Amino acid sequence: MYKKWGKALKLLSADPGYPSLQTHEIEPLSRRYEMKVWQSYLENKTSGAMRMYWVYGPDQKDITIIGLEPHPEDKKNGAYDRISLSDL
């Protein structure tokens, strides 16, 4: 996992929109934290695939990692409510 996270951090710092990261906003988390929360892939097509959650800031061009969690299996029924992220 350490190697996968290191690779993802390098890609994220170079280009948050890099295709293999599959970066996208997680609207339920954005509503909860009142700022855009993004998710990027560390793994794909594996049970419990790990995801990195992050926000822009605190300064311009900064990215702050706020969580490393397995992808919720069920996107329905408040799955993202169970994601526990660092305090912002």
C-alpha positions in Angstrom: 0.0 0.0 0.0 2.9 2.4 0.8 4.2 2.1 -2.8 0.7 2.7 -4.2 0.2 5.7 -2.0 3.6 7.2 -2.9 2.9 6.8 -6.6 -0.6 8.3 -6.3 0.9 11.3 -4.3 3.4 11.9 -7.1 0.8 11.8 -9.7 -1.6 14.0 -7.7 1.1 16.7 -7.1 1.9 16.8 -10.8 -1.7 16.7 -12.1 -4.8 16.1 -9.9 -6.6 15.2 -13.1 -4.2 12.4 -14.2 -6.4 9.7 -15.8 -5.3 6.8 -13.6 -6.2 8.6 -10.4 -9.9 8.9 -11.6 -10.2 12.0 -9.4 -13.7 13.2 -8.8 -15.7 15.2 -6.3 -17.6 13.4 -3.6 -20.7 15.5 -3.2 -22.0 14.1 0.1 -18.6 14.8 1.7 -18.4 18.3 0.1 -21.8 19.1 1.6 -20.7 17.8 5.1 -17.5 19.8 5.1 -18.8 22.8 3.2 -15.8 22.6 0.8 -15.1 20.5 -2.2 -13.8 17.1 -1.2 -12.1 15.0 -3.9 -11.4 11.3 -4.1 -8.5 9.8 -6.1 -7.8 6.1 -6.6 -4.9 4.2 -5.1 -6.3 0.9 -6.3 -9.0 -0.2 -8.7 -10.9 -3.4 -9.4 -10.1 -5.0 -6.1 -12.3 -5.6 -3.1 -11.9 -2.8 -0.6 -9.9 -0.7 -3.1 -8.2 2.2 -1.2 -9.1 5.8 -2.0 -7.4 9.0 -1.0 -9.6 11.9 0.0 -8.3 15.5 -0.3 -9.1 19.2 -0.5 -7.4 22.2 -2.0 -5.8 24.5 0.5 -5.0 26.0 2.9 -2.9 28.1 0.6 -3.3 28.5 -3.2 -2.0 25.5 -5.1 -1.9 23.4 -1.9 -3.5 20.0 -1.6 -4.3 18.6 1.8 -4.9 14.8 2.2 -7.7 14.3 4.7 -8.3 10.6 4.5 -7.2 7.2 3.2 -10.1 4.8 3.3 -11.4 1.8 1.4 -14.0 2.6 -1.2 -17.5 2.2 0.3 -19.0 -0.9 -1.2 -22.5 0.5 -1.4 -22.7 4.1 -2.8 -26.4 4.1 -1.7 -27.9 4.4 1.8 -25.4 7.0 3.0 -22.2 5.0 2.4 -20.1 8.2 2.4 -21.6 9.0 5.8 -19.4 6.2 7.2 -16.2 7.7 5.8 -14.2 9.2 8.6 -11.9 12.0 7.5 -9.4 14.2 9.4 -10.7 17.5 10.8 -10.4 20.3 8.4 
